[in-house]
Amino acid sequence: MRATLKGNSAMANRHLSRSLVLQSLYEWDFNHHGDADIAAIIKRNQQEFGENQTDEQFAQTLARGVLAKRGELDTIIAKAAPDWPLEKISVMDRNILRIGLYELLFSDRAEVPAKVAINEAIELAKAYGGETSGRFVNGVVGAVYKEIGEPGKEEVSKRQNGAGAAGGKKEIPTQHLGGAVVFAREGEEVYLALVHDVFGHWTLSKGGIDAGESVEDGTLRGIREELGLKDLTIKDKLDENTYTAYNPESGKKKKHVTYFLLQSPFTDLKLEEKGGLDDAKWFKLKDILDLNFYNDILPIVTKAINLILAQKS
């Protein structure tokens, strides 16, 4: 990598500085340095390989920022690439994602527009990653970009919009999942069990349907595992939806979710430890409308509430 970095002297100053940060974070990660060591690594690499064309102050600020937010960034990566555990992502790709997501989510957008953060991450992946790194980074950072509302989308040119498009039609495999609006009654109150993801949304618990399982059995098993609820009863089928996720080995994957209304006793929730989710809570019906939901989840929750109220009356 060092020879490659040294040969890129024609690159723009900021891009070369990001390459310097990537080289330094790669060394830091690979050798298991402490966070305090990154400044010395940046300085040494800048002096040895930067050829006075890198902005050391920018590089130091970016590297320190990435490490300060590393826990949050790694959780977001786990959410955006749920089928690819962090420890299985190469050291190079892992640090490219950290840089790209840090600039996308935490940098001053006036200084680093969203499209610049994405394009720079993809270019780093193409230059220093493996054969599939460009697609992988594009998929993960692109997924996060969509989740935060695609800021600056109107500024992206047609060429940039089409840069990640597939060259031809290809059948996308589908994974089937079961999700649920889980409710419980406690006295006169009705509660819904919701999970919270790392993007700041309250959403519905769900799990994969194993081979040979019915959608109903798989949903019950998945919700039991994710929320720690043992006694669940299916009351109604609510809806179905499909969305696209990204797998670095196989590319895009469609996820088809069938949602049910489940009833549970009002007992403590025990969230399963898994990437992408950080909380689970019971909410009274009157508090639901104040929560931040995804647009495609809100109609499902609304339908569930109407069914619950109809049963109560």
BELJOHU-V107486 format. One record per pair of residues at least 12 apart in sequence whose ideal C-beta (glycine too) atoms are under 10 Angstrom apart, sorted by the first residue. I is the first residue (numbers start at 1). J is the second residue. Records with the same first field share a line. If there is no record, write none. Layout:
I: J / J
//
This chain:
1: 19 / 22 / 23 / 26 / 27 / 49 / 92 / 127 / 128
2: 23 / 27 / 45 / 48 / 49
3: 49
4: 19 / 23 / 49 / 127 / 128
5: 19 / 20 / 22 / 23 / 45 / 48 / 49 / 50 / 51 / 54 / 127 / 128
6: 48 / 49 / 50 / 51
7: 49
8: 49 / 51 / 53 / 127 / 128
9: 49 / 50 / 51 / 52 / 53
10: 53
11: 53 / 54 / 123 / 127
12: 53 / 120
13: 50 / 53 / 54 / 55 / 58
14: 54 / 55 / 58 / 59 / 62 / 111 / 112 / 116 / 120
15: 54 / 116 / 119 / 120 / 123 / 124 / 127
16: 49 / 50 / 51 / 53 / 54 / 55 / 59
17: 42 / 46 / 50 / 53 / 54 / 55 / 56 / 57 / 58 / 59 / 60 / 61 / 62 / 63
18: 54 / 55 / 58 / 59 / 62 / 63 / 96 / 99 / 100 / 103 / 117 / 120 / 121 / 123 / 124
19: 45 / 49 / 50 / 54 / 59 / 99 / 120 / 123 / 124 / 127 / 128
20: 41 / 42 / 45 / 46 / 49 / 50 / 53 / 54 / 55 / 56 / 58 / 59 / 60 / 62 / 63
21: 38 / 41 / 42 / 45 / 46 / 54 / 58 / 59 / 60 / 61 / 62 / 63 / 64 / 65 / 66 / 95 / 98 / 99 / 102 / 124
22: 59 / 62 / 63 / 66 / 92 / 95 / 96 / 98 / 99 / 121 / 124 / 125 / 127 / 128 / 129
23: 41 / 42 / 45 / 46 / 49 / 50 / 59 / 92 / 95 / 128
24: 37 / 38 / 39 / 40 / 41 / 42 / 43 / 44 / 45 / 46 / 49 / 59 / 60 / 62 / 63 / 95
25: 38 / 41 / 42 / 62 / 63 / 66 / 67 / 70 / 91 / 92 / 94 / 95 / 96 / 98 / 99
26: 41 / 90 / 91 / 92 / 94 / 95 / 96 / 128
27: 41 / 42 / 44 / 45 / 91 / 95
28: 41 / 42 / 63 / 66 / 67 / 91 / 95
29: 67 / 70 / 91 / 92 / 94 / 95 / 98
30: 91 / 92 / 95
33: 67
34: 67
35: 63 / 64 / 67 / 68 / 70
36: 64 / 67
37: 67
38: 59 / 60 / 63 / 64 / 66 / 67
39: 56 / 59 / 60 / 63 / 64
41: 63
42: 54 / 56 / 59 / 60 / 61 / 62 / 63 / 64
43: 56 / 59 / 60
45: 59
46: 59 / 60
58: 111
61: 107
62: 99 / 102 / 103 / 107 / 112
63: 95 / 98 / 99 / 102
65: 98 / 99 / 102 / 103 / 106 / 107
66: 95 / 98 / 99 / 100 / 101 / 102 / 103 / 106
67: 98 / 102
68: 102 / 106
69: 98 / 101 / 102 / 105 / 106
70: 95 / 98 / 102
72: 101 / 102 / 105 / 106 / 198
73: 94 / 95 / 97 / 98 / 99 / 100 / 101 / 102 / 105 / 106 / 144 / 198
74: 86 / 89 / 94 / 97 / 98 / 101 / 198 / 275
75: 197 / 198 / 199 / 275 / 276 / 277 / 278
76: 97 / 98 / 101 / 102 / 104 / 105 / 140 / 141 / 143 / 144 / 147 / 197 / 198 / 199 / 275 / 276
77: 89 / 93 / 94 / 97 / 98 / 101 / 140 / 141 / 144 / 198 / 275 / 276
78: 198 / 274 / 275 / 276 / 277
79: 140 / 143 / 144 / 147 / 197 / 198 / 199 / 274 / 275 / 276 / 277 / 278
80: 97 / 101 / 139 / 140 / 141 / 142 / 143 / 144 / 145 / 146 / 147 / 198 / 199 / 245 / 246 / 275 / 276
81: 93 / 97 / 136 / 139 / 140 / 143 / 144 / 245 / 246 / 247 / 248 / 275 / 276
82: 143 / 245 / 246 / 247 / 255 / 274 / 275 / 276
83: 175 / 208 / 245 / 246 / 247 / 248 / 249 / 250 / 253 / 255 / 275
84: 136 / 139 / 140 / 246 / 247 / 248 / 249 / 275
85: 275
86: 275
88: 248 / 249
89: 133 / 136 / 140 / 248
90: 129 / 130 / 133 / 136 / 248
92: 124 / 125 / 128 / 129 / 130 / 133
93: 124 / 125 / 128 / 129 / 130 / 132 / 133 / 134 / 136 / 137 / 140 / 248
95: 124 / 128
96: 120 / 121 / 122 / 123 / 124 / 125 / 126 / 127 / 128 / 129 / 133 / 134 / 136 / 137 / 140 / 141
97: 121 / 124 / 125 / 133 / 136 / 137 / 140 / 141 / 144
98: 121
99: 117 / 120 / 121 / 124 / 137 / 141
100: 117 / 118 / 119 / 120 / 121 / 122 / 123 / 124 / 125 / 137 / 138 / 140 / 141 / 144 / 145
101: 117 / 118 / 121 / 137 / 140 / 141 / 144 / 145
102: 117 / 121
103: 116 / 117 / 118 / 120 / 121 / 141
104: 116 / 117 / 118 / 120 / 121 / 141 / 144 / 145 / 148 / 151
105: 117 / 141 / 144 / 145 / 148 / 199
109: 151 / 152
113: 151 / 152 / 155 / 156
114: 141 / 144 / 145 / 148 / 149 / 150 / 151 / 152 / 153 / 155 / 156
115: 145 / 150 / 151 / 152 / 153 / 155 / 156 / 157 / 160 / 161
116: 152
117: 141 / 145 / 152
118: 137 / 138 / 141 / 142 / 144 / 145 / 152 / 156 / 160 / 163 / 164
119: 138 / 141 / 156 / 160 / 163
120: 141
121: 134 / 137 / 138 / 140 / 141 / 142
122: 134 / 135 / 136 / 137 / 138 / 141 / 142 / 163 / 164
123: 137
124: 137
125: 137 / 138 / 140 / 141
126: 138
130: 248
132: 248 / 249 / 251
133: 248
134: 163 / 164
135: 164 / 166 / 246 / 248 / 251 / 252
136: 246 / 247 / 248 / 249 / 251
137: 248
138: 163 / 164 / 246
139: 164 / 244 / 245 / 246 / 247 / 248 / 251 / 252
140: 246 / 248
142: 164 / 246
143: 244 / 245 / 246
144: 198 / 199
146: 244
147: 197 / 198 / 199 / 200 / 201 / 294
148: 199 / 200
166: 251 / 252
170: 251 / 252
171: 254
172: 244 / 250 / 251 / 252 / 253 / 254
173: 247 / 250 / 251 / 252 / 253 / 254 / 255
174: 242 / 253 / 254 / 255 / 256
175: 208 / 209 / 245 / 247 / 253 / 254 / 255 / 256 / 257
176: 208 / 209 / 210 / 211 / 213 / 215 / 218 / 240 / 242 / 254 / 255 / 256 / 257 / 258
177: 206 / 207 / 208 / 209 / 215 / 218 / 219 / 222 / 255 / 256 / 257 / 258 / 259
178: 205 / 206 / 207 / 208 / 209 / 213 / 214 / 215 / 216 / 217 / 218 / 219 / 220 / 221 / 222 / 223 / 234 / 257 / 258 / 259 / 260 / 262
179: 203 / 204 / 205 / 206 / 207 / 219 / 222 / 223 / 226 / 238 / 239 / 240 / 241 / 257 / 258 / 259 / 260 / 262 / 297 / 300
180: 193 / 204 / 205 / 206 / 207 / 219 / 220 / 222 / 223 / 226 / 227 / 229 / 232 / 234 / 235 / 238 / 257 / 258 / 259 / 260 / 261 / 262 / 263 / 264 / 300 / 304
181: 193 / 194 / 204 / 205 / 235 / 236 / 238 / 239 / 259 / 260 / 261 / 262 / 263 / 297 / 300 / 301 / 302 / 303 / 304 / 305 / 307 / 308
182: 194 / 195 / 204 / 205 / 223 / 226 / 227 / 229 / 232 / 260 / 261 / 262 / 263 / 264 / 269 / 280 / 282 / 304
183: 235 / 261 / 262 / 263 / 264 / 266 / 282 / 285 / 304 / 305 / 307 / 308 / 311
184: 229 / 262 / 263 / 264 / 265 / 266 / 267 / 282
185: 263 / 264 / 265 / 266 / 308 / 311 / 312
186: 265 / 266 / 267 / 282 / 284
187: 266
188: 312
189: 266 / 282 / 284 / 285 / 286
190: 266 / 283 / 284 / 285 / 286 / 288 / 305 / 308 / 309 / 311 / 312
191: 264 / 266 / 281 / 282 / 283 / 284 / 285 / 287 / 288
192: 204 / 281 / 282 / 283 / 284 / 285 / 287 / 288 / 291 / 301 / 304 / 305 / 308
193: 205 / 223 / 226 / 227 / 229 / 262 / 264 / 266 / 267 / 269 / 280 / 281 / 282 / 283
194: 227 / 269 / 279 / 280 / 281 / 282 / 283 / 288 / 291 / 293 / 297 / 301
195: 226 / 227 / 269 / 271 / 272 / 274 / 276 / 277 / 278 / 279 / 280 / 281
196: 271 / 276 / 277 / 278 / 279 / 280 / 281 / 291 / 292
197: 275 / 276 / 277 / 278 / 279 / 294
198: 275 / 276 / 277 / 278 / 279
199: 276 / 292 / 294
200: 278 / 292
201: 291 / 292 / 293 / 294 / 297
202: 279 / 280 / 281 / 283 / 288 / 290 / 291 / 292 / 293 / 294 / 297 / 301
203: 276 / 277 / 291 / 292 / 293 / 294 / 296 / 297 / 300 / 301
204: 223 / 238 / 257 / 259 / 260 / 293 / 294 / 297 / 300 / 301 / 304
205: 219 / 222 / 223 / 224 / 225 / 226 / 227 / 229 / 262 / 269 / 271 / 272 / 277 / 280
206: 219 / 222 / 223 / 226 / 255 / 257 / 258 / 259
207: 219 / 220 / 221 / 222 / 223 / 224 / 225 / 226 / 227 / 257 / 272 / 274
208: 221 / 222 / 255
209: 221 / 222 / 256 / 257 / 258
210: 222
215: 237 / 240 / 256 / 257 / 258 / 260
216: 234 / 237 / 258 / 260
217: 234
218: 258
219: 232 / 234 / 237 / 257 / 258 / 259 / 260 / 262
220: 232 / 233 / 234 / 260 / 262
222: 272
223: 260 / 262 / 264
224: 262 / 264 / 272
225: 272 / 274
226: 269 / 270 / 271 / 272 / 274 / 277 / 280
227: 262 / 264 / 267 / 268 / 269 / 270 / 271 / 272 / 280
228: 267 / 268 / 269 / 270 / 271 / 272 / 280
229: 262 / 264 / 265 / 267 / 268 / 269 / 270 / 280
230: 264 / 265 / 267
231: 263 / 264 / 265 / 267
232: 260 / 262 / 263 / 264 / 265
233: 260 / 261 / 262 / 263 / 264 / 265
234: 260 / 261 / 262 / 263
235: 260 / 261 / 262 / 263 / 304 / 307 / 308 / 311
236: 259 / 260 / 261 / 262 / 263 / 303 / 304 / 307 / 308 / 311
237: 258 / 259 / 260 / 261
238: 258 / 259 / 260 / 261 / 262 / 299 / 300 / 301 / 302 / 303 / 304 / 307
239: 257 / 258 / 259 / 260 / 296 / 297 / 299 / 300 / 303 / 304
240: 256 / 257 / 258 / 259 / 300
241: 255 / 256 / 257 / 258 / 259 / 296 / 297 / 299 / 300
242: 254 / 255 / 256 / 257 / 296
243: 255 / 256 / 257 / 294 / 296
257: 296 / 297 / 300
259: 297 / 300 / 301 / 303 / 304
260: 304
261: 300 / 303 / 304 / 305 / 307 / 308 / 311
262: 304
263: 308 / 311
264: 282
266: 282
267: 282
268: 280 / 282
269: 281 / 282
285: 305 / 308 / 309 / 312
288: 301 / 302 / 304 / 305
289: 301 / 302 / 305
//
